[in-house]
């Protein structure tokens, strides 16, 4: 049978810094009581983290099973030839009710040196920000590895971090090697490489289950890109009924679709499967005599062999469009 737009059951993750917004605003059927820091919405990196289809005749199948069966029809021929059954992205929601650790992700070379599969680049789209919310991204001046080692010991890394005020609709790109921390009061959609490698440099001496969380100072110091040390906020053009590029690297491309009127969406143009994530509003997706409603905070995977769908927003709606390189 023919493939169709796929919604998946969210994989919720308890975190010491997690809150209640994901459960109360976006996942009403969750039985978790608070402390939900992340919702992994499109992922397959291992048996425990493998998205399960939640709609249509493929319900209860995992994303890894579908890739194995449908191959290029799902992923796109070029993408399947490049990655095989590996899905190279994770799309998730993050709710920071407290500051996340100051951390860094390695590039592929450094990650493999430490026995990991690969490194991680990521981006954040802010869907909610409380008054005074900030992120730390990059340094406010050039620093050396020796200085960073000392600051990890004495807990003064924040002094050399660049702080950004945050509001809804802001976009940040965090390439591997950039030191960063998502601040209290931020809720974001994160698009990232399919890696769960995070090296914590400082965690505010926070306890989890009565014990301090593990730090990874040695690995983190070796992962920092000391040459490209500045962080930046991505400039976003507000352009109704348009498609604007936000991030484009060697693994993924993320665009912002901003619409208030019906639009035919040619899914095949990307030459890969596409993840559409509603970041504001809600939209009905019409395809092959059927339809699917995507609400604020939800994602859907459009298979590569779908020629088109029609997007019918009921209000002004903003959608992240993520494709694979």
Secondary structure by P-SEA (a helix, b strand, c coil): ccccbbbbccccccccccccccccccccccccccccccccccccccccbbbbbcccccccccaaaaaaacccccccaaaaaacccccccccbbbbccccccccccccaaaaaaacccccccbbbbbcccccbbbbbccccccccaaaaaaaaaaccccccbbbbbbcccbbbbbccccccccccccccccccccccbbbbccccccccccccccccaaaaaaaccccccbbbbbbbbbcccbbbbccccccbbbbbbbbccbbbbcccccccbbbbbbccbbbbbbcccccccccccbbbbbcccccbbbbbbccbbbbbbbbcc
